[in-house]
Structure formats: C-alpha cells, structure tokens
C-alpha cells in the first residue's frame, strides 16, 4: 500500500505500552548542476528543489557558494574515521561508560558523520545486542524511518518482528557468493539521510562491509563522462518479470492486444505498491531470451549536492545495478543463485535517462574508479558503521559461514537544522573572502 504520512511503529526494545512514530524516509531532493563551460569537478551554479517545494526550482540556493573553487570535491578530508572504546579509556565491556560517551558527544559524532561521510565504532560491547544497538542510536538522537523497501516488504527484520526498526543486511546463505556492489540506499524518490550498520555475528570468512566516499568517486571520474551522464540523466530498471514466454506461442495477430492488456494490468499492480511512477517495457532476458516485462524508474541525475555541506558527490548505483558489471563479477565469485521467485524478479540494470545503453567502456571506467575508492571494513561483534547515506556508498563482500548483520535507517537527527545553519554561515564567509 502507499504511505505518505506518519505511521505507528513500535520500538522492539521499549516497554510494550510505549510506541514511537517512525516515518517513511525522506524524498530525494532534485538537484541541478550547471556543467556547461566548467570543469565537471568544479561546480558553481547549484540549484535545489524538492517535490514538496516546486516553487524553488531554478533558484540558486542561498546555502551554496557561487564561486566555482568553493565547491571542489575535497581530497583533504579524512573519510570514515574510527572511534575505539580503548582509545577513549573505556574497557570493551564498559557498556555504561560507552553509552555515556555517546550521549555526551552526540553532536560531535554526527558532525563527523556529515563531514567525513561515515564513522566506524569498534570495541563497543554496547552494540553487541539489538537492544544495545537501539540504545546507541537513540543516544545519538537519530530519527528512525521505515526501510525504503517497506511498501513491498522485501527486507526481513533481525528479530523477525514485523514492527522492528532493525532490518537484516543481506545475510542469506543463498546470497553469500553475490558481491553487493556499491550503492546509496534509495528506492524511487525516497532515501534515508543516514544509516547505522551493526555486526551481531561476523562471517567466518569474508563478508566485509564495504564503504566508499561519493565525493572522491565524483572527483576521480572522467569529466567528459560525468557531463554526458548528467546531461542525459540515468534511469534504473528495478524489476524483471520473466513470466511471459507463453505469449510467443500465441497467434501473431493476438499478441499485440494481449501484451497491451498484460502491461496495463501489471503496471497498475506495481504502481499501487510504490509511490513513484514505474514504466514497463517489453524485452527478452535470461539465457533463453524469454519474453519479460522490465520495470523502469523515472530518470534522475547521477550527482547530488549535499543538503548540509553543499558538496557535490556521486549518487549513482551503477556499480550495483548494472547487469554487465554483475555478470563480469560472476567470473570471479560464481553465478548468482536465484533460488526463489523474488530473487528472479529483483534483477536490475541501468541506462541513460533516455533509455539508451551505457557503453561497456564507460561501465568499466565507473567500476574501476568505484573500486579504487572502496574500503573493506571487517567488522566484529558490536562494531557499527554510522554513515551519511548521501555521501557514503556501501556494499558487501562475498562470504562463507554464518553472517548476522543488521541496519537501521534514519530520516534525520536531532541538531540537523543547526548543522545546516552553521554550514550556511561558513559558506557565506567563504564567498565573502
């Protein structure tokens, strides 16, 4: 069903009579960058509008400096610093001391997340349990939101409870040899502002959590490719329905009306489950070229300007969504194991916004630049990666054994507006300098 307002969603770790309000994750801002006659890595005229405030479209946002040199993708900022309990003078099992530290330094930690893309917590026994993990992010003042896939119920929760805000982070044994490419979490027009990934049990081998700085990827990409992608936009195929091979067995004169009717019925069913427009296109897929319907999301830009800092960054899931790149990885990790209907349906791909194909050469370049910037984070029980979902991409390595990682999504946090005001003040001073 479609959801546009707040929904009641109980916390699994609070008393039964206490209920917290958890909302859908926010809609993505619509960002426009002027790439003409400029280096693609040095942007100046930046305009922002959201679906909720269309009157802003076309205006230069006052928070973003107009001087090109002020919007460089910074290479001097540390990405994903680590906070260790032992470095704070706290024992690994001093959960009370750890919680007190989180509460006292909450704004400092959140500022690190925004400035540095992510913060890695190690040696914190506090987060070894789901209850402790919830206490951790509540102490930070993070505002939980529903999983972006909530409307289609595609992601299970860690404890199996329907009302839990802590979701599984792709731990299925059937998906262990599937390398999850780098991506920012979003579905259609909705994206969490931040996320916290926690390790409850590490895989015996592999299973590293992967992170990459979207600012660095944007900086390292070929400027001509960035301009081409931005000028044409990008578009994702989010679903394949390979169930229509029987249509080819129909008499030729019957096929067009049957295909039209099928497309209309399936389109209505899918669009009733999601709050963004899905366009269905007929195609052929699989090794036997079976007739299928492919669902494509609306076109969007591959670059966003950060809503707090004003930095441009890569926000494009080609590394995880491209069927070509996934197929290339099969030569390393083995073929994908589509063992159920949902796995067969959840196949993705990426195209230009006008539905044109992206060349293999350009896909290879994006893959190389992405992997150049990937950090493999081997997490132990209780470790957490708190990340800014706009700046920091994430993924997962293949693994053997049993892996139990979880994730909580956040629509924002206490003090976010204060951060924006301070960033605006700094930008104004930079422009005036």
C-alpha positions as CSV (number, residue, x, y, z in Angstrom):
1,X,0.0,0.0,0.0
2,X,1.0,3.6,-0.4
3,X,2.2,5.6,2.6
4,X,2.6,9.4,2.7
5,X,2.3,10.4,6.3
6,X,3.4,9.1,9.7
7,X,2.8,5.5,10.7
8,X,2.7,3.9,14.1
9,X,5.7,1.6,14.6
10,X,6.7,0.3,18.0
11,X,10.3,0.0,19.2
12,X,11.3,-3.6,19.9
13,X,13.3,-2.5,22.9
14,X,10.9,-0.2,24.7
15,X,8.2,-1.1,27.1
16,X,5.1,-2.6,25.5
17,X,2.9,0.5,26.3
18,X,5.4,2.9,24.6
19,X,5.1,3.4,20.9
20,X,7.4,5.6,18.7
21,X,6.4,7.3,15.5
22,X,8.5,6.1,12.6
23,X,8.0,7.7,9.2
24,X,8.9,6.9,5.7
25,X,12.3,8.0,4.7
26,X,12.5,11.4,3.0
27,X,12.1,12.2,-0.7
28,X,15.3,12.8,-2.6
29,X,16.0,16.5,-3.5
30,X,16.0,17.3,-7.1
31,X,19.4,18.9,-7.8
32,X,20.5,20.7,-10.9
33,X,24.2,21.5,-11.6
34,X,25.4,23.7,-14.4
35,X,28.1,21.7,-16.1
36,X,28.5,23.9,-19.2
37,X,31.8,25.6,-19.8
38,X,33.2,24.4,-16.5
39,X,35.4,21.6,-15.2
40,X,33.0,18.8,-14.2
41,X,34.7,18.6,-10.8
42,X,34.4,22.4,-10.1
43,X,30.7,23.4,-10.0
44,X,29.3,26.8,-9.3
45,X,25.6,27.4,-10.1
46,X,23.8,24.9,-7.9
47,X,20.0,24.9,-7.7
48,X,17.8,22.8,-5.5
49,X,14.2,22.0,-5.4
50,X,12.2,19.2,-3.7
51,X,8.9,17.7,-4.8
52,X,7.4,19.4,-1.7
53,X,8.6,22.9,-2.7
54,X,8.5,23.1,-6.6
55,X,8.5,26.9,-6.4
56,X,12.2,26.7,-5.6
57,X,13.1,25.2,-8.9
58,X,15.5,27.3,-10.8
59,X,16.6,29.5,-8.0
60,X,20.2,29.5,-6.8
61,X,20.1,28.0,-3.3
62,X,21.5,30.6,-0.8
63,X,23.4,27.9,1.1
64,X,25.7,27.0,-1.8
65,X,28.6,29.4,-2.7
66,X,28.6,30.8,-6.2
67,X,32.4,30.8,-6.7
68,X,33.5,27.6,-8.5
69,X,36.5,26.9,-6.4
70,X,34.4,26.7,-3.3
71,X,32.6,23.5,-4.5
72,X,35.6,21.4,-5.2
73,X,35.4,17.7,-4.2
74,X,37.7,17.9,-1.2
75,X,40.6,15.4,-1.1
76,X,42.0,16.7,2.2
77,X,39.1,15.5,4.4
78,X,39.5,12.1,6.2
79,X,37.0,9.6,5.2
80,X,35.3,7.3,7.8
81,X,37.4,7.9,10.9
82,X,37.4,5.2,13.6
83,X,36.4,5.6,17.3
84,X,37.7,2.8,19.5
85,X,36.5,2.2,23.0
86,X,40.0,1.6,24.2
87,X,41.2,5.0,22.8
88,X,38.6,6.6,25.0
89,X,40.0,4.9,28.1
90,X,36.9,2.7,28.3
91,X,37.0,-1.1,28.7
92,X,35.4,-3.1,26.0
93,X,32.7,-4.4,28.4
94,X,32.0,-0.9,30.0
95,X,28.7,-0.5,28.3
96,X,27.5,2.2,30.7
97,X,30.6,4.3,30.1
98,X,30.2,3.8,26.3
99,X,26.6,4.9,26.4
100,X,27.5,7.9,28.5
101,X,30.2,8.8,25.9
102,X,27.8,8.6,23.0
103,X,25.3,10.8,24.8
104,X,27.8,13.4,25.8
105,X,29.5,13.6,22.3
106,X,26.4,13.0,20.2
107,X,26.6,16.3,18.2
108,X,30.4,15.9,17.7
109,X,29.8,12.3,16.4
110,X,27.0,13.4,14.0
111,X,29.2,16.2,12.7
112,X,31.9,13.7,12.0
113,X,29.5,11.6,10.0
114,X,28.4,14.6,7.9
115,X,31.9,15.9,7.4
116,X,33.6,12.6,6.9
117,X,30.9,10.5,5.3
118,X,31.0,7.8,7.9
119,X,32.2,6.9,11.4
120,X,33.3,3.4,12.4
121,X,32.9,2.2,16.0
122,X,35.0,-0.6,17.3
123,X,35.3,-2.4,20.7
124,X,31.9,-1.4,21.9
125,X,30.2,-4.3,23.7
126,X,27.2,-1.9,24.0
127,X,26.1,-2.7,20.4
128,X,26.5,-6.5,20.6
129,X,22.8,-6.9,21.1
130,X,19.8,-5.4,19.3
131,X,18.7,-3.7,22.5
132,X,22.1,-2.1,22.9
133,X,22.3,-1.1,19.3
134,X,18.9,0.7,19.6
135,X,20.1,2.5,22.8
136,X,23.2,3.5,20.9
137,X,21.4,5.3,18.0
138,X,18.7,6.7,20.4
139,X,21.5,8.2,22.5
140,X,22.8,9.9,19.3
141,X,19.4,11.4,18.6
142,X,18.9,9.6,15.3
143,X,15.4,9.6,13.9
144,X,14.4,6.2,12.6
145,X,12.4,5.7,9.4
146,X,11.0,2.7,7.6
147,X,13.1,0.7,5.2
148,X,12.9,2.1,1.7
149,X,11.6,-1.3,0.6
150,X,8.8,-1.2,3.2
151,X,5.9,-1.0,0.8
152,X,6.9,-4.2,-0.9
153,X,8.1,-5.9,2.3
154,X,11.3,-7.1,0.7
155,X,13.7,-7.0,3.7
156,X,13.2,-9.1,6.9
157,X,13.9,-7.7,10.3
158,X,16.7,-9.1,12.5
159,X,14.5,-10.5,15.3
160,X,11.7,-11.5,12.9
161,X,9.3,-8.9,14.4
162,X,7.2,-7.0,11.9
163,X,7.4,-3.8,13.9
164,X,11.2,-3.9,14.4
165,X,13.2,-0.9,13.2
166,X,16.4,-3.1,12.8
167,X,16.5,-4.9,9.4
168,X,18.6,-7.7,8.1
169,X,21.6,-6.6,6.0
170,X,21.6,-9.4,3.3
171,X,22.8,-12.3,5.4
172,X,21.1,-15.1,3.4
173,X,23.3,-18.2,2.8
174,X,21.8,-18.3,-0.7
175,X,23.3,-14.9,-1.4
176,X,26.8,-15.5,0.1
177,X,28.6,-15.6,-3.3
178,X,26.8,-12.4,-4.5
179,X,29.1,-9.4,-4.3
180,X,26.8,-6.5,-3.5
181,X,28.1,-3.5,-5.5
182,X,28.5,0.0,-4.1
183,X,25.2,1.9,-3.8
184,X,23.4,4.6,-1.9
185,X,20.2,3.3,-0.3
186,X,17.1,4.6,-2.1
187,X,14.0,3.4,-3.8
188,X,12.4,5.6,-6.4
189,X,12.3,9.0,-4.9
190,X,12.9,8.1,-1.3
191,X,16.2,7.8,0.5
192,X,17.3,7.6,4.2
193,X,19.5,10.5,5.2
194,X,21.7,8.2,7.3
195,X,22.1,4.6,8.4
196,X,23.8,2.5,11.0
197,X,25.1,-0.9,10.1
198,X,25.9,-3.3,13.0
199,X,27.6,-6.6,13.3
200,X,25.9,-9.1,15.6
201,X,27.9,-12.1,14.2
202,X,30.8,-11.9,11.7
203,X,31.0,-14.4,8.9
204,X,33.8,-17.0,9.3
205,X,35.4,-15.8,6.0
206,X,34.8,-12.6,4.1
207,X,31.5,-10.7,4.4
208,X,33.3,-7.4,4.9
209,X,31.1,-4.3,4.9
210,X,32.2,-2.0,2.0
211,X,32.2,1.8,2.0
212,X,33.2,4.4,-0.5
213,X,33.3,8.2,-0.5
214,X,30.9,9.6,-3.1
215,X,32.9,12.8,-3.2
216,X,36.1,11.0,-4.1
217,X,34.3,9.0,-6.8
218,X,32.9,12.2,-8.3
219,X,36.4,13.8,-8.2
220,X,38.1,10.8,-9.9
221,X,35.6,10.1,-12.8
222,X,36.4,11.3,-16.3
223,X,34.8,14.8,-16.5
224,X,33.5,14.2,-20.0
225,X,31.7,11.0,-18.8
226,X,30.2,12.9,-15.9
227,X,28.9,15.6,-18.2
228,X,27.5,13.0,-20.5
229,X,25.7,11.2,-17.7
230,X,24.4,14.3,-16.2
231,X,23.2,15.9,-19.4
232,X,21.3,12.7,-20.3
233,X,20.4,11.6,-16.7
234,X,20.3,8.0,-15.7
235,X,17.5,5.5,-15.3
236,X,17.3,2.2,-13.4
237,X,15.5,-1.0,-14.3
238,X,14.3,-2.1,-10.9
239,X,12.5,-5.3,-11.7
240,X,12.2,-8.0,-14.3
241,X,9.1,-10.2,-14.7
242,X,10.3,-13.2,-16.8
243,X,6.9,-15.0,-16.9
244,X,5.6,-14.3,-20.3
245,X,7.3,-16.8,-22.6
246,X,3.9,-18.3,-23.4
247,X,3.0,-15.1,-25.2
248,X,5.3,-16.1,-28.1
249,X,3.1,-19.2,-28.6
250,X,0.0,-17.2,-29.3
251,X,-1.1,-16.5,-32.9
252,X,0.7,-13.4,-34.2
253,X,-2.5,-11.3,-34.6
254,X,-3.4,-11.9,-31.0
255,X,-0.1,-10.9,-29.4
256,X,-0.3,-7.1,-29.5
257,X,-3.7,-6.8,-27.7
258,X,-2.7,-9.5,-25.2
259,X,0.7,-7.8,-24.5
260,X,-1.1,-4.4,-24.1
261,X,-3.6,-5.8,-21.6
262,X,-0.8,-7.6,-19.6
263,X,1.3,-4.5,-19.5
264,X,-1.7,-2.4,-18.2
265,X,-2.6,-5.0,-15.5
266,X,1.0,-5.4,-14.2
267,X,1.6,-1.7,-14.3
268,X,-1.4,-1.0,-12.2
269,X,-0.4,-3.6,-9.7
270,X,3.2,-2.4,-9.3
271,X,2.3,1.3,-9.2
272,X,-0.2,0.6,-6.4
273,X,2.7,-0.7,-4.3
274,X,5.2,2.1,-4.8
275,X,4.9,5.9,-4.6
276,X,6.9,6.6,-7.7
277,X,5.9,6.1,-11.4
278,X,7.1,2.9,-12.9
279,X,7.3,2.5,-16.7
280,X,7.0,-1.1,-18.0
281,X,8.8,-2.1,-21.2
282,X,8.7,-5.4,-23.1
283,X,12.0,-7.2,-23.6
284,X,13.8,-10.5,-23.6
285,X,16.0,-11.8,-20.8
286,X,17.8,-14.8,-19.4
287,X,19.9,-17.3,-21.2
288,X,16.9,-18.4,-23.4
289,X,15.7,-14.9,-24.2
290,X,12.3,-15.4,-22.5
291,X,9.8,-12.6,-23.1
292,X,9.7,-10.4,-20.0
293,X,8.4,-7.1,-18.7
294,X,11.0,-4.7,-17.3
295,X,10.0,-2.1,-14.8
296,X,12.0,1.2,-15.1
297,X,12.0,4.0,-12.6
298,X,11.9,7.7,-13.6
299,X,15.2,9.3,-14.8
300,X,17.3,11.2,-12.3
301,X,20.7,13.0,-12.1
302,X,23.7,10.9,-11.1
303,X,25.1,13.7,-8.9
304,X,23.6,15.4,-5.9
305,X,24.7,18.4,-3.8
306,X,24.8,17.6,-0.1
307,X,21.9,19.1,1.8
308,X,24.1,20.3,4.7
309,X,27.7,20.9,3.4
310,X,26.8,21.8,-0.2
311,X,29.5,19.4,-1.6
312,X,28.8,17.7,-5.0
313,X,29.0,13.9,-4.8
314,X,28.3,10.8,-6.9
315,X,24.8,9.4,-6.2
316,X,24.5,6.7,-8.8
317,X,24.0,3.0,-8.2
318,X,25.5,1.8,-11.5
319,X,28.1,-0.4,-9.6
320,X,25.3,-2.5,-8.0
321,X,22.6,-2.2,-10.7
322,X,24.4,-2.7,-13.9
323,X,23.7,-6.2,-15.3
324,X,27.0,-6.0,-17.2
325,X,29.1,-5.4,-14.1
326,X,27.3,-8.1,-12.1
327,X,27.9,-10.5,-15.0
328,X,31.6,-9.6,-15.0
329,X,31.8,-10.4,-11.3
330,X,30.4,-13.8,-11.9
331,X,33.7,-14.8,-13.4
332,X,35.3,-14.1,-10.0
333,X,32.6,-15.2,-7.5
334,X,30.5,-17.6,-9.4
335,X,27.0,-17.2,-10.9
336,X,24.2,-15.6,-9.0
337,X,22.0,-18.0,-7.2
338,X,18.4,-17.1,-8.0
339,X,16.7,-19.8,-5.9
340,X,13.3,-18.2,-5.4
341,X,10.8,-16.1,-7.3
342,X,11.7,-12.9,-5.5
343,X,15.4,-13.3,-6.5
344,X,14.5,-13.8,-10.1
345,X,12.3,-10.7,-10.1
346,X,14.7,-8.4,-8.3
347,X,17.1,-8.1,-11.2
348,X,18.3,-4.6,-12.0
349,X,20.1,-2.7,-14.7
350,X,21.0,0.9,-15.6
351,X,20.5,3.1,-18.7
352,X,20.7,6.7,-19.7
353,X,17.6,8.7,-18.8
354,X,16.5,8.5,-22.4
355,X,16.7,4.6,-22.2
356,X,19.9,4.5,-24.2
357,X,22.6,1.9,-23.4
358,X,25.7,2.8,-21.5
359,X,28.9,1.6,-23.3
360,X,31.0,-1.2,-21.8
361,X,34.0,1.1,-21.8
362,X,32.2,3.7,-19.7
363,X,30.9,0.9,-17.4
364,X,34.4,-0.4,-16.9
365,X,35.7,3.1,-16.1
366,X,33.0,3.7,-13.5
367,X,33.7,0.2,-12.0
368,X,37.5,1.0,-11.8
369,X,37.0,4.4,-10.2
370,X,34.5,3.0,-7.7
371,X,36.7,0.0,-6.6
372,X,39.7,2.3,-6.3
373,X,37.8,4.2,-3.6
374,X,36.3,1.2,-1.8
375,X,37.3,0.4,1.8
376,X,36.8,-3.2,3.1
377,X,35.7,-3.0,6.7
378,X,36.0,-6.3,8.5
379,X,33.5,-5.9,11.4
380,X,33.5,-7.8,14.7
381,X,30.5,-8.4,17.0
382,X,29.4,-5.0,18.3
383,X,31.1,-2.9,15.6
384,X,28.9,-0.2,13.9
385,X,29.4,1.9,10.8
386,X,27.3,5.1,11.1
387,X,27.1,6.6,7.6
388,X,25.7,9.6,5.7
389,X,23.6,7.9,3.0
390,X,24.1,10.8,0.6
391,X,27.9,11.0,0.8
392,X,28.9,7.4,1.6
393,X,28.1,4.4,-0.6
394,X,28.0,0.9,0.8
395,X,28.2,-2.7,-0.3
396,X,29.1,-6.2,0.9
397,X,31.8,-8.7,0.1
398,X,31.1,-12.4,-0.6
399,X,31.3,-14.7,2.5
400,X,31.4,-18.2,3.9
401,X,29.8,-19.3,7.1
402,X,27.0,-17.6,9.1
403,X,26.7,-13.8,8.9
404,X,24.4,-11.7,11.1
405,X,24.5,-8.0,10.4
406,X,21.7,-5.5,10.8
407,X,20.8,-2.0,9.8
408,X,18.7,0.9,11.0
409,X,17.7,3.7,8.7
410,X,17.3,7.4,9.7
411,X,15.3,10.2,8.2
412,X,17.4,12.7,10.0
413,X,18.7,13.5,13.5
414,X,18.4,16.0,16.4
415,X,20.5,19.0,15.5
416,X,20.5,18.6,11.7
417,X,18.9,22.1,11.2
418,X,21.5,23.6,13.4
419,X,24.2,22.0,11.3
420,X,22.6,23.5,8.1
421,X,22.6,26.9,9.6
422,X,26.3,26.7,10.6
423,X,27.2,25.4,7.2
424,X,25.3,28.3,5.5
425,X,27.2,30.8,7.7
426,X,30.5,29.2,6.8
427,X,29.6,29.3,3.1
428,X,28.7,33.0,3.3
429,X,32.1,33.7,4.9
430,X,33.9,31.8,2.2
431,X,32.0,33.6,-0.6
432,X,32.9,37.0,1.0
433,X,36.5,36.1,1.5
